[in-house]
């Protein structure tokens, strides 16, 4: 095989693939599996920026890093998960490693490859991809018929930290969980963790024993769910010595049904669900704890993601006095900590900004379509995976209210079916386009802010595609519907334009 590499000053040749997958995280590995099983003759490559597979689970190294979704549904449909439902990064990486080994996927993965640009030519019906080899500094040129974006949804190189006044005055260290330093010493330190999402809820109970004190500082409360880190049904089926493949499928269906029911209840009876969620926290913290101030959000349940707290470890750390919560706004950083708008001073040696991430739109890749730079915001989404005006490309963006991987499987099944259809009909190109009946359709923001409005989406909504008011032109976030709709997509519908 003639691998194509060059220095900036040397000529280039190109190596060609039928499919190029971006990213060897949970989406890329799952998509590669489906390709090998459904289209075994397809020649494909996975380009990964990091030195290893795993995506989030290899780049995030803060204490206690674990899944926020259960692994029975975050795991792949084709490989049973046999461990605890909320899993550590190490357990998830081991699981992914088994998938790679069992399906001979390693030979398709090229690490240390950061994609710089992707240029589509309708004349040749192919993509030309330029990547930088981070280990050698060389430039690699590849071509591909089909481009499969599995890069995830946030920028791995840096997390999101707001700019507060006085940050340069702080004498201690300011750390973002996404770039947790190996040399950080927490022993006997006063730590303030800014934020109240899943990262803060994971981090705090895992550092509380080491710190002199740890405070969760939040501007406003977040909803949490608690429960055992176990699935009773799975335990019972194992006692009956049921085959693990059967257990995996049965437990997945049960969880998905319950998730769908809970989500619908959040819309149909939000106040009742709210009281149930708060009641579970009150049961952990006791009647005297100020739940109204610290754990009662101003929005209805599921308007933002609800973090799961396994075995209530966050609340047990708070109840024991090893951690505390302050609900207030930041006035400024000081040399010794944080001055709050209430006038209170929080002393700190270390400040952790668990304040979210920066949305990664199209992998920070420079896209050009037939010589014209691509503005993603000018496109309209087809079911959140293809986009008007972008030929031969699919994008994996998972679910907010269910496991990301569920949509990876659905999109992969669809893409494999689409590629097979193109081969059968002799088409070299496919793109989606608004049909005649769609042209008067109102075009709206990619996600309805009244439905779901986390800060990372609201900050970047202007960079995302538009949606219509029909299901085909939306990312509906409804797995329960899409699991039946995706397999039934008519590839001869007028929304698909072949060439």
C-alpha positions in Angstrom: 0.0 0.0 0.0 1.4 3.4 -1.0 0.8 5.7 2.0 0.9 9.3 0.9 2.9 11.7 3.1 4.7 14.9 2.3 6.5 17.9 3.8 5.1 21.3 2.9 7.6 21.7 0.1 7.3 18.2 -1.6 4.9 17.1 -4.2 1.9 15.0 -3.2 0.1 11.9 -4.4 -3.1 10.6 -2.9 -4.4 7.4 -1.4 -8.0 6.6 -2.1 -10.8 5.1 0.1 -14.4 4.4 -0.5 -15.3 5.9 3.0 -13.3 8.1 5.3 -14.4 8.1 9.0 -13.5 11.0 11.2 -12.7 10.0 14.7 -12.0 6.8 16.6 -14.3 7.5 19.5 -17.6 5.7 20.4 -19.2 6.9 17.2 -16.3 6.1 14.8 -15.7 2.6 16.2 -19.4 1.8 16.1 -19.7 3.1 12.5 -16.7 1.1 11.4 -18.2 -2.1 12.9 -21.4 -1.6 10.8 -19.3 -1.0 7.7 -17.4 -4.2 8.1 -20.5 -6.3 8.7 -22.8 -4.8 6.2 -20.4 -3.8 3.4 -17.4 -6.0 3.9 -15.9 -5.1 0.5 -15.8 -1.4 1.2 -12.3 0.1 1.7 -12.3 2.6 4.5 -10.0 4.4 6.9 -10.5 6.1 10.3 -8.5 9.2 11.0 -8.0 10.0 14.7 -6.3 13.1 16.1 -5.3 11.4 19.4 -2.7 8.7 20.0 -5.4 6.2 20.9 -9.0 5.3 20.3 -11.7 6.4 22.8 -12.4 10.1 22.3 -13.8 11.5 25.5 -12.7 8.5 27.5 -9.1 9.0 26.6 -8.9 12.8 26.7 -10.8 13.4 29.9 -8.7 12.4 32.9 -10.2 14.2 35.9 -10.8 12.2 39.1 -13.8 9.9 38.9 -14.5 10.3 35.2 -17.4 8.1 34.4 -20.4 7.8 32.0 -23.4 9.9 32.5 -25.6 7.4 30.5 -26.1 3.7 31.4 -23.8 1.4 29.4 -26.6 -0.9 28.5 -27.7 1.8 26.0 -24.5 3.8 25.7 -22.8 0.5 24.8 -23.3 -0.9 21.3 -26.4 -2.8 20.3 -24.2 -5.6 19.0 -21.9 -6.2 22.0 -23.4 -6.9 25.5 -22.4 -4.8 28.4 -21.8 -7.0 31.5 -20.5 -4.4 34.1 -22.2 -1.8 36.2 -24.5 0.5 34.2 -22.5 3.7 35.1 -19.0 2.9 34.1 -15.5 4.4 34.5 -13.5 5.7 31.6 -11.2 2.7 32.0 -14.1 0.2 31.8 -15.5 1.9 28.7 -12.0 2.0 27.0 -11.6 -1.7 27.7 -15.0 -2.4 26.2 -14.1 -0.4 23.0 -10.8 -2.2 22.8 -12.6 -5.5 22.8 -14.8 -4.3 19.9 -11.8 -3.2 17.9 -9.9 -6.5 18.6 -12.9 -8.8 18.0 -13.7 -7.2 14.7 -10.2 -6.5 13.4 -10.7 -2.7 13.2 -7.2 -1.7 14.3 -5.8 -2.0 10.8 -8.2 0.7 9.6 -7.3 3.3 12.2 -4.6 5.9 11.7 -3.7 7.9 14.9 -2.1 11.3 15.2 -4.0 12.6 12.1 -5.6 16.0 12.4 -7.8 16.8 9.4 -7.1 20.4 8.2 -9.4 20.6 5.2 -11.9 18.7 3.1 -12.7 19.7 -0.4 -15.5 18.2 -2.5 -15.3 18.1 -6.3 -18.5 17.4 -8.3 -16.4 16.8 -11.3 -14.7 13.8 -9.8 -17.4 13.0 -7.2 -14.9 12.7 -4.4 -13.5 14.4 -1.3 -9.8 15.5 -1.0 -8.8 15.5 2.6 -5.6 17.1 3.9 -4.4 16.1 7.3 -1.4 16.8 9.5 0.6 14.0 11.1 1.0 15.3 14.6 3.7 12.8 15.4 5.9 13.8 12.4 4.6 17.1 11.2 4.1 15.7 7.7 1.0 16.5 5.6 -1.1 13.6 4.4 -3.4 13.8 1.3 -6.3 11.3 1.0 -9.3 11.1 -1.3 -12.6 9.4 -0.5 -16.0 8.9 -2.1 -17.9 9.4 1.2 -17.1 11.4 4.3 -18.5 10.2 7.6 -18.2 12.7 10.5 -17.9 10.8 13.8 -15.8 13.4 15.6 -18.2 14.1 18.5 -19.7 17.4 19.5 -17.1 19.4 21.4 -13.5 20.6 21.0 -11.2 18.2 22.8 -8.3 20.7 23.0 -9.9 23.1 25.4 -13.0 23.4 27.6 -15.2 26.4 28.0 -14.2 28.8 30.7 -16.0 32.2 31.0 -13.8 35.3 31.5 -14.4 36.6 35.0 -12.9 39.8 36.3 -9.7 39.3 38.3 -8.8 35.9 37.1 -5.2 37.0 36.7 -5.2 38.1 40.3 -5.8 34.6 41.7 -2.7 33.3 43.3 -3.7 29.6 43.0 -4.3 27.4 40.0 -7.3 27.5 37.7 -8.1 24.2 36.1 -10.7 23.0 33.6 -11.6 19.3 34.0 -11.2 18.7 30.3 -7.4 19.4 30.6 -6.8 18.1 34.1 -3.1 18.4 34.9 -1.2 15.3 36.0 0.8 17.3 38.6 -2.2 18.8 40.4 -2.0 18.2 44.2 -5.4 18.3 46.0 -4.2 17.1 49.4 -5.3 19.5 52.2 -6.2 22.2 49.6 -9.3 24.4 49.6 -11.0 23.7 46.3 -13.9 25.6 44.6 -15.6 23.8 41.7 -17.6 26.2 39.6 -20.5 24.5 37.9 -23.3 22.0 38.8 -23.5 19.7 35.8 -22.5 16.0 35.4 -18.8 16.9 35.6 -19.0 18.7 38.9 -21.3 16.0 40.3 -18.8 13.4 39.3 -15.7 15.2 40.4 -16.7 16.5 43.8 -17.3 13.2 45.6 -14.1 11.8 44.1 -11.9 14.5 45.5 -13.7 15.4 48.7 -11.7 13.0 50.9 -8.4 14.5 49.8 -9.3 18.2 50.0 -9.3 20.3 53.1 -12.7 21.5 51.8 -14.5 21.5 48.5 -17.3 23.8 47.5 -19.6 23.5 44.5 -20.3 27.0 43.4 -23.3 27.3 41.1 -25.1 30.2 39.6 -28.3 28.3 39.5 -29.4 24.7 40.4 -29.5 21.6 38.2 -31.8 18.6 38.2 -30.3 15.3 39.3 -31.5 11.7 39.4 -30.2 9.2 41.9 -30.2 5.4 42.1 -28.2 2.3 42.6 -25.4 1.7 40.1 -27.0 -1.5 39.2 -30.0 -2.8 37.1 -32.1 -5.2 39.2 -33.5 -6.9 36.1 -30.0 -7.7 34.8 -29.0 -9.1 38.1 -32.1 -11.3 38.2 -31.6 -12.6 34.7 -28.0 -13.5 35.5 -29.2 -15.4 38.5 -31.3 -17.4 36.1 -28.3 -17.9 33.9 -29.8 -16.2 30.9 -27.5 -15.7 27.9 -25.7 -12.3 28.1 -26.9 -11.4 24.6 -30.5 -11.8 25.7 -29.9 -9.9 28.9 -28.4 -7.0 26.9 -31.3 -6.8 24.6 -34.0 -7.1 27.3 -32.4 -4.6 29.6 -31.8 -2.1 26.7 -35.5 -2.3 25.8 -36.6 -1.8 29.4 -34.3 1.2 29.9 -35.3 2.8 26.6 -39.0 2.3 27.3 -38.6 3.9 30.8 -36.5 6.8 29.4 -39.1 7.5 26.8 -41.9 7.4 29.4 -40.0 9.7 31.7 -39.2 12.2 29.0 -42.9 12.4 28.0 -43.9 12.8 31.6 -41.5 15.8 31.8 -43.5 17.5 29.2 -47.0 16.3 30.2 -46.7 16.7 34.0 -43.5 18.7 34.7 -44.5 19.9 38.2 -45.1 16.3 39.3 -41.8 15.1 37.9 -40.0 18.0 39.5 -41.4 17.2 42.9 -40.4 13.5 42.5 -36.8 14.5 41.6 -36.6 17.0 44.5 -38.1 14.4 46.8 -35.3 11.9 46.1 -32.7 14.6 46.9 -34.5 15.6 50.1 -34.5 12.0 51.2 -30.7 12.0 50.9 -30.0 15.4 52.5 -32.7 15.5 55.1 -35.6 17.8 55.7 -33.5 20.6 57.2 -31.3 21.1 54.0 -32.2 24.1 51.9 -33.4 22.2 48.8 -35.2 25.3 47.5 -32.1 27.4 47.2 -29.5 24.8 46.1 -31.4 22.0 44.2 -34.6 23.6 42.7 -34.0 24.7 39.1 -36.1 27.5 37.6 -36.8 25.5 34.4 -38.9 22.4 33.9 -37.2 19.0 33.9 -35.4 17.9 30.8 -35.0 21.4 29.3 -31.4 20.8 30.1 -29.7 17.4 30.6 -30.5 15.7 33.9 -27.3 14.2 35.4 -27.5 10.8 37.1 -25.7 10.5 40.4 -25.0 6.8 41.1 -25.5 5.7 44.6 -26.1 9.3 45.5 -22.4 9.9 46.1 -22.6 13.6 45.6 -25.3 14.1 48.1 -23.7 11.8 50.6 -20.5 13.9 50.4 -22.6 17.0 51.1 -24.5 15.4 54.0 -21.3 14.2 55.6 -19.8 17.7 55.5 -17.0 16.7 53.1 -18.5 19.0 50.4 -20.8 22.0 50.4 -22.9 24.0 47.9 -23.0 27.7 47.4 -25.6 29.2 45.1 -24.5 32.7 44.1 -23.0 34.7 41.2 -19.3 35.6 40.8 -18.4 39.3 41.3 -14.7 38.7 40.7 -11.7 36.5 41.4 -9.3 37.7 44.1 -5.8 36.7 45.1 -7.2 34.3 47.7 -10.4 33.0 46.0 -13.7 34.3 44.7 -15.8 37.3 45.8 -19.5 36.6 45.3 -22.1 39.2 44.4 -23.7 38.6 47.8 -20.4 40.0 49.3 -19.3 36.6 50.6 -15.7 35.5 50.0 -14.9 31.9 49.1 -11.3 31.1 49.9 -9.5 28.7 47.5 -6.1 27.3 46.7 -7.5 25.7 43.5 -10.5 26.7 41.3 -11.9 24.1 39.0 -14.1 25.5 36.1 -16.5 22.7 35.4 -18.3 25.2 33.1 -18.8 23.1 30.0 -17.2 22.8 26.6 -16.9 24.5 23.3 -19.1 23.0 20.6 -17.2 21.5 17.7 -18.9 22.3 14.5 -17.8 20.0 11.6 -14.7 19.1 13.5 -13.1 22.5 13.0 -12.3 21.4 9.5 -12.1 23.8 6.6 -14.8 22.6 4.2 -15.0 23.7 0.6 -17.7 22.5 -1.9 -16.8 22.9 -5.5 -14.5 25.8 -4.7 -16.9 27.6 -2.4 -16.2 27.7 1.4 -19.0 25.9 3.3 -21.0 27.9 5.8 -22.8 25.1 7.8 -25.4 27.7 9.0 -26.6 28.1 5.4 -27.7 24.4 5.2 -30.8 22.7 6.3 -30.6 19.5 8.3 -32.0 16.2 7.0 -32.8 14.3 10.2 -29.7 15.6 11.9 -27.3 13.5 9.8 -27.2 14.9 6.2 -27.4 18.6 5.0 -28.5 20.4 1.9 -25.7 21.3 -0.4 -23.2 18.9 1.1 -22.8 15.8 -1.1 -21.6 12.4 0.1 -21.4 13.2 3.8 -23.1 12.0 6.9 -22.8 13.5 10.4 -23.3 11.6 13.7 -24.9 13.7 16.4 -26.4 11.7 19.2 -29.3 12.2 21.6 -29.5 14.7 24.4 -32.1 12.8 26.5 -30.8 9.3 25.7 -27.5 7.6 25.1 -25.4 9.1 22.3 -24.6 5.6 20.9 -28.2 4.8 20.1 -28.1 7.3 17.3 -24.7 6.1 16.2 -26.3 2.7 15.4 -29.3 4.2 13.6 -27.2 6.5 11.5 -24.7 3.7 10.7 -27.5 1.4 9.5 -28.9 4.2 7.3 -25.5 5.1 5.8 -24.7 1.5 5.0 -28.1 1.1 3.3 -27.5 4.4 1.4 -24.0 3.3 0.2 -25.4 -0.1 -0.9 -28.2 1.7 -2.8 -25.7 4.0 -4.5 -23.6 1.0 -5.6 -26.7 -0.9 -6.9 -27.9 2.1 -8.9 -24.5 3.3 -10.1 -24.8 6.7 -8.4 -21.5 8.4 -7.6 -23.0 11.3 -5.6 -25.9 11.9 -3.3 -27.1 15.0 -1.5 -30.3 16.0 0.2 -32.4 18.9 -1.1 -35.7 20.5 -0.2 -38.5 19.0 -2.2 -41.1 21.2 -4.0 -43.5 20.8 -1.1 -40.8 22.0 1.3 -39.9 25.3 -0.3 -42.4 27.3 1.7 -41.5 25.6 4.9 -40.3 27.9 7.7 -36.7 27.5 8.6 -35.9 27.6 12.3 -33.0 27.3 14.6 -31.4 23.8 14.7 -32.9 23.0 18.1 -36.0 24.7 19.6 -34.7 26.6 22.7 -38.0 26.1 24.4 -37.4 22.3 24.1 -33.7 22.1 25.0 -31.4 24.9 25.8 -28.0 24.1 27.3 -25.5 26.9 27.2 -23.1 25.2 24.8 -25.8 25.0 22.2 -27.1 28.5 22.8 -23.6 30.0 22.4 -23.1 28.3 19.0 -26.6 28.1 17.5 -25.7 30.7 14.9 -23.1 28.2 13.5 -25.4 25.2 13.2 -27.8 24.3 10.3 -31.4 25.3 10.1 -34.3 22.9 10.6 -37.8 22.9 9.1 -41.2 22.2 10.6 -41.4 18.6 9.2 -39.8 15.6 10.9 -37.5 14.9 7.9 -35.9 18.3 8.3 -35.3 18.1 12.0 -33.1 16.4 14.6 -36.1 15.3 16.7 -34.2 13.8 19.6 -36.9 11.1 19.8 -35.2 7.7 19.7 -38.5 5.9 20.3 -39.8 7.3 17.0 -36.5 7.3 15.0 -35.8 3.6 15.7 -38.8 2.8 13.5 -38.5 5.8 11.1 -34.8 5.4 10.1 -35.1 1.9 8.7 -38.2 3.0 6.8 -36.6 6.0 5.1 -37.3 5.8 1.3 -34.0 6.2 -0.5 -35.9 7.1 -3.6 -37.7 10.0 -1.9 -37.4 13.4 -3.7 -35.3 14.6 -0.8 -32.4 12.5 -2.1 -30.7 13.8 -5.3 -28.3 11.4 -7.0 -25.8 11.9 -9.7 
